[in-house]
Amino acid sequence: MNLSLKNIKFMKQMMMRKVVYALIPLVLAGIYFFGLRVLTLLLVVSFFGCLTEWVFVRKTTKKITEAVLVTNILFTLTLPPSTPYWIAIIGIIFGVLFGKMVFGGFGKNPFNPALVGRAFIYVNFPEFLTLHWTKPVSGVLGGFTTYLGENIDAVTQSTPMLIYRASGDELPILKLIFGNIAGSIGETSAVLIILAAIYLIITKTAAKETIFSVILGFLAMSSIFFFAGFDQVLNPLYGLFSGGLLFGAVFMATDPISSPKTFEGRIVYGLLIGIITVIIRSFALFAGGIMFAILIGNTFAPILDEAVNSIKKTKKAKLNKEVSNG
């Protein structure tokens, strides 16, 4: 295998580049909150993610896509800061390989590759992704002067979702909004995710109907269960800002390849993801839920498009028939 820099060329994809731009503040925030290990983890993941795709395209006329850079960053941001490098390597290789390349590469993947990799290591190495968390670094420069913040093993001091499940306590809402909490690297700061969403919507990089329908589906289902008296269901507003819901809605559910192509399909798709997230969070073993909800949504994306197009075709044929009959 002749691996040299001159042999590695990237396909220019402006849409993917805009997603990278939107993710940079989250990467910097991750470093600030948790330490420089976030940067080294991202570099390791990026190397093996690009290498995996390169192995498949090296003997073809194809180039490595800039989409794999997005996959690398998204995958890294879904990990706890202390995730062992070897687990992260296994995850990104599995995600790129079985989430995209086996289906023919970019544009043909039915699932979000970053979530495929994350789900694989979540199921196989749950201890490292559910029990070991990092306390945010304090100080003006935060984690920019530290390799990694203090490790937290106690569930009652960990992430907002786990704290609620263990004790029923809720963190101050401002901590959830600004991100000074333990959790996955890129999912803690709601304000930065919202700003990224605004940028992606303005630049027409992400489908706003998908983002808003995920949030609407989540809030609606959360409200139904919460006001019906289900103790295991979070306050809808608190739940919106915790557990990676916003991160998933903005960056994962809007993947242009694995989500529906029709406007109506995106609406149903987003609502489905939001509803399933609440059900998994509240009644399943997993404290999160958005990851599995999006993967489930991915399986329905082609069906939703087919249904929408079929309905439109039927209505058009009916209209044409009525016009022809005068």
C-alpha beads as a LAMMPS data file, in Angstrom:
LAMMPS data file: protein, C-alpha beads

326 atoms
325 bonds

1 atom types
1 bond types

-500.0 500.0 xlo xhi
-500.0 500.0 ylo yhi
-500.0 500.0 zlo zhi

Masses

1 110.0

Atoms # bond

1 1 1 0.000 0.000 0.000
2 1 1 1.667 3.166 -1.219
3 1 1 0.302 5.803 1.127
4 1 1 1.748 9.251 0.453
5 1 1 0.348 12.756 0.646
6 1 1 0.536 13.240 -3.127
7 1 1 -1.763 10.245 -3.611
8 1 1 -4.427 11.645 -1.298
9 1 1 -6.850 14.036 -3.003
10 1 1 -10.178 15.295 -1.738
11 1 1 -13.322 15.843 -3.768
12 1 1 -14.442 19.428 -3.307
13 1 1 -17.913 19.580 -1.762
14 1 1 -18.946 23.091 -0.782
15 1 1 -21.998 21.921 1.160
16 1 1 -19.868 19.615 3.303
17 1 1 -17.347 22.381 3.800
18 1 1 -20.071 24.620 5.221
19 1 1 -20.954 21.893 7.717
20 1 1 -17.289 21.760 8.746
21 1 1 -17.337 25.538 9.267
22 1 1 -20.411 25.165 11.483
23 1 1 -18.718 22.443 13.524
24 1 1 -15.465 24.330 14.223
25 1 1 -16.919 26.380 17.140
26 1 1 -18.173 23.138 18.726
27 1 1 -14.711 21.597 18.417
28 1 1 -13.121 24.661 20.023
29 1 1 -15.739 24.616 22.777
30 1 1 -15.032 20.928 23.353
31 1 1 -11.345 21.710 23.829
32 1 1 -12.168 24.609 26.150
33 1 1 -14.513 22.535 28.303
34 1 1 -12.620 19.235 28.422
35 1 1 -8.989 19.669 27.367
36 1 1 -6.562 19.211 24.488
37 1 1 -7.326 15.504 24.339
38 1 1 -10.375 16.481 22.298
39 1 1 -8.045 17.741 19.572
40 1 1 -5.828 14.652 19.624
41 1 1 -8.891 12.408 19.577
42 1 1 -10.221 14.286 16.545
43 1 1 -6.881 13.987 14.735
44 1 1 -6.701 10.238 15.361
45 1 1 -10.302 9.714 14.236
46 1 1 -9.782 11.873 11.140
47 1 1 -6.681 9.954 10.096
48 1 1 -8.325 6.540 10.305
49 1 1 -11.613 7.757 8.840
50 1 1 -9.893 9.214 5.776
51 1 1 -7.622 6.175 5.520
52 1 1 -10.611 3.821 5.467
53 1 1 -12.234 5.698 2.590
54 1 1 -8.918 6.034 0.750
55 1 1 -8.412 2.257 0.824
56 1 1 -11.628 1.893 -1.191
57 1 1 -10.989 4.669 -3.733
58 1 1 -7.200 4.466 -4.186
59 1 1 -7.380 2.286 -7.305
60 1 1 -10.318 4.113 -8.874
61 1 1 -10.812 7.530 -10.414
62 1 1 -12.717 8.619 -7.318
63 1 1 -11.295 10.886 -4.624
64 1 1 -11.772 10.966 -0.881
65 1 1 -14.883 13.034 -0.228
66 1 1 -14.954 16.041 2.051
67 1 1 -18.038 14.353 3.477
68 1 1 -15.759 11.965 5.355
69 1 1 -14.282 14.974 7.172
70 1 1 -17.784 15.818 8.380
71 1 1 -18.257 12.192 9.442
72 1 1 -14.967 12.274 11.371
73 1 1 -15.863 15.458 13.235
74 1 1 -19.438 14.418 13.990
75 1 1 -18.334 11.014 15.238
76 1 1 -15.710 12.579 17.513
77 1 1 -18.163 15.106 18.923
78 1 1 -20.558 12.320 19.946
79 1 1 -17.899 10.692 22.142
80 1 1 -17.084 11.325 25.796
81 1 1 -13.729 13.179 26.028
82 1 1 -11.986 10.257 27.716
83 1 1 -12.960 7.640 25.122
84 1 1 -9.918 5.371 24.550
85 1 1 -8.241 5.968 21.198
86 1 1 -8.518 2.322 20.184
87 1 1 -12.304 2.349 20.681
88 1 1 -12.621 5.564 18.673
89 1 1 -10.523 3.998 15.870
90 1 1 -12.729 0.894 15.763
91 1 1 -15.827 3.068 15.704
92 1 1 -14.805 5.363 12.848
93 1 1 -13.509 2.491 10.714
94 1 1 -16.757 0.574 11.228
95 1 1 -18.837 3.685 10.534
96 1 1 -17.104 4.632 7.283
97 1 1 -16.810 1.020 6.126
98 1 1 -20.262 -0.367 6.960
99 1 1 -22.125 2.928 7.046
100 1 1 -21.011 4.123 3.620
101 1 1 -18.368 2.324 1.589
102 1 1 -20.039 -1.107 1.404
103 1 1 -23.057 0.604 -0.153
104 1 1 -20.958 2.214 -2.873
105 1 1 -19.578 5.293 -1.159
106 1 1 -20.863 8.852 -0.892
107 1 1 -24.398 9.410 -2.072
108 1 1 -25.459 5.797 -1.684
109 1 1 -25.391 5.276 2.085
110 1 1 -28.824 4.649 3.646
111 1 1 -27.583 5.436 7.158
112 1 1 -25.586 8.257 8.712
113 1 1 -22.007 6.842 8.859
114 1 1 -21.073 8.735 12.033
115 1 1 -24.076 7.289 13.867
116 1 1 -23.392 3.792 12.540
117 1 1 -19.916 3.941 14.074
118 1 1 -21.174 5.458 17.299
119 1 1 -23.941 2.899 17.683
120 1 1 -21.483 0.049 17.083
121 1 1 -19.109 1.036 19.876
122 1 1 -22.013 2.065 22.128
123 1 1 -23.389 -1.471 21.985
124 1 1 -20.036 -3.258 22.164
125 1 1 -18.188 -1.024 24.638
126 1 1 -20.982 0.563 26.719
127 1 1 -18.870 1.133 29.820
128 1 1 -16.591 3.654 28.101
129 1 1 -19.502 5.568 26.563
130 1 1 -21.926 5.570 29.474
131 1 1 -19.939 5.515 32.732
132 1 1 -16.727 7.500 32.210
133 1 1 -17.283 11.237 31.966
134 1 1 -15.101 14.301 32.311
135 1 1 -15.667 17.300 34.553
136 1 1 -15.455 20.612 32.642
137 1 1 -12.147 22.419 33.108
138 1 1 -12.276 25.725 34.994
139 1 1 -10.256 28.874 34.422
140 1 1 -10.103 31.572 31.746
141 1 1 -8.282 29.395 29.213
142 1 1 -10.135 26.271 30.267
143 1 1 -8.930 23.103 28.610
144 1 1 -6.512 24.878 26.279
145 1 1 -3.877 24.482 28.998
146 1 1 -4.916 20.976 30.094
147 1 1 -4.734 17.582 28.422
148 1 1 -7.961 16.289 30.002
149 1 1 -10.273 17.409 32.788
150 1 1 -10.941 15.458 35.956
151 1 1 -12.600 12.090 35.444
152 1 1 -16.092 11.535 36.898
153 1 1 -17.212 7.997 37.640
154 1 1 -20.190 8.634 39.892
155 1 1 -23.487 8.604 38.026
156 1 1 -24.951 11.243 40.316
157 1 1 -22.284 13.725 39.147
158 1 1 -22.248 12.910 35.438
159 1 1 -24.487 13.953 32.541
160 1 1 -27.900 15.686 32.822
161 1 1 -29.773 12.629 31.541
162 1 1 -27.990 10.201 33.888
163 1 1 -28.379 12.541 36.849
164 1 1 -32.129 12.736 36.252
165 1 1 -32.427 8.971 35.885
166 1 1 -30.449 8.336 39.064
167 1 1 -31.927 10.978 41.356
168 1 1 -34.643 12.916 39.557
169 1 1 -32.599 16.105 39.935
170 1 1 -32.243 18.652 37.143
171 1 1 -29.233 20.880 36.476
172 1 1 -29.688 24.658 36.118
173 1 1 -31.007 25.395 32.635
174 1 1 -28.241 27.957 31.994
175 1 1 -25.610 25.242 32.362
176 1 1 -27.357 23.239 29.673
177 1 1 -27.563 26.248 27.378
178 1 1 -23.908 27.260 27.654
179 1 1 -22.452 23.767 27.971
180 1 1 -20.483 23.831 31.203
181 1 1 -21.546 20.270 32.014
182 1 1 -20.242 16.738 31.633
183 1 1 -21.303 14.921 28.493
184 1 1 -20.269 14.065 24.968
185 1 1 -17.811 16.540 23.466
186 1 1 -20.062 18.433 21.072
187 1 1 -23.493 17.962 22.603
188 1 1 -23.219 20.094 25.739
189 1 1 -23.496 23.690 24.480
190 1 1 -27.018 24.388 23.242
191 1 1 -26.252 28.006 22.326
192 1 1 -23.450 27.028 19.939
193 1 1 -25.608 24.343 18.330
194 1 1 -28.422 26.858 17.823
195 1 1 -26.002 29.354 16.238
196 1 1 -24.716 26.583 13.965
197 1 1 -28.300 25.742 12.999
198 1 1 -28.964 29.362 12.046
199 1 1 -25.844 29.394 9.852
200 1 1 -26.741 26.103 8.161
201 1 1 -30.313 27.232 7.517
202 1 1 -29.284 30.641 6.145
203 1 1 -26.727 29.037 3.805
204 1 1 -29.350 26.422 2.797
205 1 1 -27.014 23.656 3.905
206 1 1 -29.472 21.954 6.270
207 1 1 -33.202 21.428 5.760
208 1 1 -34.965 23.626 8.309
209 1 1 -38.135 21.551 8.079
210 1 1 -36.216 18.522 9.354
211 1 1 -34.709 20.409 12.289
212 1 1 -37.975 22.009 13.373
213 1 1 -40.042 18.853 12.942
214 1 1 -37.615 16.842 15.105
215 1 1 -37.922 19.473 17.836
216 1 1 -41.705 19.703 17.429
217 1 1 -42.135 15.929 17.569
218 1 1 -39.960 15.767 20.682
219 1 1 -41.736 18.607 22.495
220 1 1 -45.186 17.301 21.607
221 1 1 -44.545 13.746 22.765
222 1 1 -42.630 14.912 25.853
223 1 1 -45.487 17.208 26.816
224 1 1 -48.074 14.448 26.443
225 1 1 -46.169 12.056 28.702
226 1 1 -44.966 14.743 31.138
227 1 1 -48.362 16.288 31.803
228 1 1 -49.921 12.826 31.924
229 1 1 -47.804 12.236 35.027
230 1 1 -45.033 9.917 33.817
231 1 1 -42.205 10.550 36.301
232 1 1 -39.504 9.143 34.022
233 1 1 -40.207 11.783 31.370
234 1 1 -38.215 14.992 31.614
235 1 1 -39.704 18.447 31.585
236 1 1 -39.965 19.106 27.798
237 1 1 -37.829 22.266 27.878
238 1 1 -35.158 20.620 30.034
239 1 1 -35.153 17.578 27.783
240 1 1 -34.741 19.760 24.696
241 1 1 -31.442 21.155 25.965
242 1 1 -30.014 17.882 27.268
243 1 1 -28.969 14.505 25.923
244 1 1 -27.811 15.593 22.475
245 1 1 -31.291 16.240 21.059
246 1 1 -30.350 19.551 19.453
247 1 1 -27.033 18.222 18.155
248 1 1 -28.774 15.276 16.544
249 1 1 -31.550 17.400 15.064
250 1 1 -29.165 19.935 13.525
251 1 1 -26.254 17.814 12.352
252 1 1 -27.348 14.165 12.146
253 1 1 -30.990 14.111 11.108
254 1 1 -30.306 16.626 8.326
255 1 1 -27.753 14.435 6.533
256 1 1 -28.813 15.017 2.883
257 1 1 -28.081 11.431 1.824
258 1 1 -29.769 9.397 4.553
259 1 1 -32.785 11.689 5.054
260 1 1 -35.846 12.106 2.787
261 1 1 -35.582 14.248 -0.338
262 1 1 -39.194 15.466 -0.367
263 1 1 -40.442 18.347 1.799
264 1 1 -43.373 16.378 3.181
265 1 1 -41.151 13.352 3.769
266 1 1 -38.778 15.445 5.859
267 1 1 -41.625 16.683 8.023
268 1 1 -42.855 13.165 8.811
269 1 1 -39.262 11.940 9.187
270 1 1 -38.435 14.657 11.728
271 1 1 -41.615 14.118 13.717
272 1 1 -40.895 10.386 13.804
273 1 1 -37.384 10.957 15.131
274 1 1 -38.565 13.358 17.829
275 1 1 -41.307 10.993 19.007
276 1 1 -39.056 7.916 19.038
277 1 1 -36.385 9.834 20.962
278 1 1 -38.831 10.495 23.800
279 1 1 -39.951 6.857 23.905
280 1 1 -36.378 5.512 24.005
281 1 1 -35.252 8.055 26.588
282 1 1 -38.170 7.423 28.888
283 1 1 -38.951 3.728 28.609
284 1 1 -35.840 1.972 27.252
285 1 1 -32.485 1.186 28.835
286 1 1 -30.684 4.052 27.112
287 1 1 -30.427 7.485 28.733
288 1 1 -30.189 9.207 25.348
289 1 1 -32.208 8.020 22.409
290 1 1 -31.621 10.482 19.590
291 1 1 -28.893 8.291 18.047
292 1 1 -31.112 5.233 17.681
293 1 1 -34.101 7.377 16.720
294 1 1 -32.220 8.859 13.753
295 1 1 -31.008 5.445 12.594
296 1 1 -34.599 4.203 12.749
297 1 1 -35.650 7.300 10.846
298 1 1 -33.010 6.551 8.193
299 1 1 -34.674 3.203 7.494
300 1 1 -37.985 4.950 6.783
301 1 1 -36.550 7.769 4.643
302 1 1 -36.863 5.991 1.244
303 1 1 -40.348 4.728 2.122
304 1 1 -41.498 8.222 3.058
305 1 1 -40.242 9.665 -0.223
306 1 1 -41.910 6.847 -2.144
307 1 1 -45.198 7.437 -0.327
308 1 1 -45.110 11.197 -0.888
309 1 1 -44.294 10.832 -4.588
310 1 1 -46.983 8.189 -4.994
311 1 1 -49.635 10.411 -3.385
312 1 1 -48.597 13.366 -5.512
313 1 1 -48.679 11.237 -8.654
314 1 1 -52.150 9.940 -7.795
315 1 1 -53.471 13.444 -7.115
316 1 1 -51.965 14.752 -10.354
317 1 1 -53.470 11.904 -12.363
318 1 1 -56.858 12.529 -10.727
319 1 1 -56.631 16.251 -11.482
320 1 1 -55.672 15.621 -15.108
321 1 1 -58.591 13.222 -15.452
322 1 1 -61.026 15.786 -14.055
323 1 1 -59.662 18.451 -16.431
324 1 1 -59.906 16.141 -19.433
325 1 1 -63.491 15.234 -18.507
326 1 1 -64.275 18.914 -18.419

Bonds

1 1 1 2
2 1 2 3
3 1 3 4
4 1 4 5
5 1 5 6
6 1 6 7
7 1 7 8
8 1 8 9
9 1 9 10
10 1 10 11
11 1 11 12
12 1 12 13
13 1 13 14
14 1 14 15
15 1 15 16
16 1 16 17
17 1 17 18
18 1 18 19
19 1 19 20
20 1 20 21
21 1 21 22
22 1 22 23
23 1 23 24
24 1 24 25
25 1 25 26
26 1 26 27
27 1 27 28
28 1 28 29
29 1 29 30
30 1 30 31
31 1 31 32
32 1 32 33
33 1 33 34
34 1 34 35
35 1 35 36
36 1 36 37
37 1 37 38
38 1 38 39
39 1 39 40
40 1 40 41
41 1 41 42
42 1 42 43
43 1 43 44
44 1 44 45
45 1 45 46
46 1 46 47
47 1 47 48
48 1 48 49
49 1 49 50
50 1 50 51
51 1 51 52
52 1 52 53
53 1 53 54
54 1 54 55
55 1 55 56
56 1 56 57
57 1 57 58
58 1 58 59
59 1 59 60
60 1 60 61
61 1 61 62
62 1 62 63
63 1 63 64
64 1 64 65
65 1 65 66
66 1 66 67
67 1 67 68
68 1 68 69
69 1 69 70
70 1 70 71
71 1 71 72
72 1 72 73
73 1 73 74
74 1 74 75
75 1 75 76
76 1 76 77
77 1 77 78
78 1 78 79
79 1 79 80
80 1 80 81
81 1 81 82
82 1 82 83
83 1 83 84
84 1 84 85
85 1 85 86
86 1 86 87
87 1 87 88
88 1 88 89
89 1 89 90
90 1 90 91
91 1 91 92
92 1 92 93
93 1 93 94
94 1 94 95
95 1 95 96
96 1 96 97
97 1 97 98
98 1 98 99
99 1 99 100
100 1 100 101
101 1 101 102
102 1 102 103
103 1 103 104
104 1 104 105
105 1 105 106
106 1 106 107
107 1 107 108
108 1 108 109
109 1 109 110
110 1 110 111
111 1 111 112
112 1 112 113
113 1 113 114
114 1 114 115
115 1 115 116
116 1 116 117
117 1 117 118
118 1 118 119
119 1 119 120
120 1 120 121
121 1 121 122
122 1 122 123
123 1 123 124
124 1 124 125
125 1 125 126
126 1 126 127
127 1 127 128
128 1 128 129
129 1 129 130
130 1 130 131
131 1 131 132
132 1 132 133
133 1 133 134
134 1 134 135
135 1 135 136
136 1 136 137
137 1 137 138
138 1 138 139
139 1 139 140
140 1 140 141
141 1 141 142
142 1 142 143
143 1 143 144
144 1 144 145
145 1 145 146
146 1 146 147
147 1 147 148
148 1 148 149
149 1 149 150
150 1 150 151
151 1 151 152
152 1 152 153
153 1 153 154
154 1 154 155
155 1 155 156
156 1 156 157
157 1 157 158
158 1 158 159
159 1 159 160
160 1 160 161
161 1 161 162
162 1 162 163
163 1 163 164
164 1 164 165
165 1 165 166
166 1 166 167
167 1 167 168
168 1 168 169
169 1 169 170
170 1 170 171
171 1 171 172
172 1 172 173
173 1 173 174
174 1 174 175
175 1 175 176
176 1 176 177
177 1 177 178
178 1 178 179
179 1 179 180
180 1 180 181
181 1 181 182
182 1 182 183
183 1 183 184
184 1 184 185
185 1 185 186
186 1 186 187
187 1 187 188
188 1 188 189
189 1 189 190
190 1 190 191
191 1 191 192
192 1 192 193
193 1 193 194
194 1 194 195
195 1 195 196
196 1 196 197
197 1 197 198
198 1 198 199
199 1 199 200
200 1 200 201
201 1 201 202
202 1 202 203
203 1 203 204
204 1 204 205
205 1 205 206
206 1 206 207
207 1 207 208
208 1 208 209
209 1 209 210
210 1 210 211
211 1 211 212
212 1 212 213
213 1 213 214
214 1 214 215
215 1 215 216
216 1 216 217
217 1 217 218
218 1 218 219
219 1 219 220
220 1 220 221
221 1 221 222
222 1 222 223
223 1 223 224
224 1 224 225
225 1 225 226
226 1 226 227
227 1 227 228
228 1 228 229
229 1 229 230
230 1 230 231
231 1 231 232
232 1 232 233
233 1 233 234
234 1 234 235
235 1 235 236
236 1 236 237
237 1 237 238
238 1 238 239
239 1 239 240
240 1 240 241
241 1 241 242
242 1 242 243
243 1 243 244
244 1 244 245
245 1 245 246
246 1 246 247
247 1 247 248
248 1 248 249
249 1 249 250
250 1 250 251
251 1 251 252
252 1 252 253
253 1 253 254
254 1 254 255
255 1 255 256
256 1 256 257
257 1 257 258
258 1 258 259
259 1 259 260
260 1 260 261
261 1 261 262
262 1 262 263
263 1 263 264
264 1 264 265
265 1 265 266
266 1 266 267
267 1 267 268
268 1 268 269
269 1 269 270
270 1 270 271
271 1 271 272
272 1 272 273
273 1 273 274
274 1 274 275
275 1 275 276
276 1 276 277
277 1 277 278
278 1 278 279
279 1 279 280
280 1 280 281
281 1 281 282
282 1 282 283
283 1 283 284
284 1 284 285
285 1 285 286
286 1 286 287
287 1 287 288
288 1 288 289
289 1 289 290
290 1 290 291
291 1 291 292
292 1 292 293
293 1 293 294
294 1 294 295
295 1 295 296
296 1 296 297
297 1 297 298
298 1 298 299
299 1 299 300
300 1 300 301
301 1 301 302
302 1 302 303
303 1 303 304
304 1 304 305
305 1 305 306
306 1 306 307
307 1 307 308
308 1 308 309
309 1 309 310
310 1 310 311
311 1 311 312
312 1 312 313
313 1 313 314
314 1 314 315
315 1 315 316
316 1 316 317
317 1 317 318
318 1 318 319
319 1 319 320
320 1 320 321
321 1 321 322
322 1 322 323
323 1 323 324
324 1 324 325
325 1 325 326
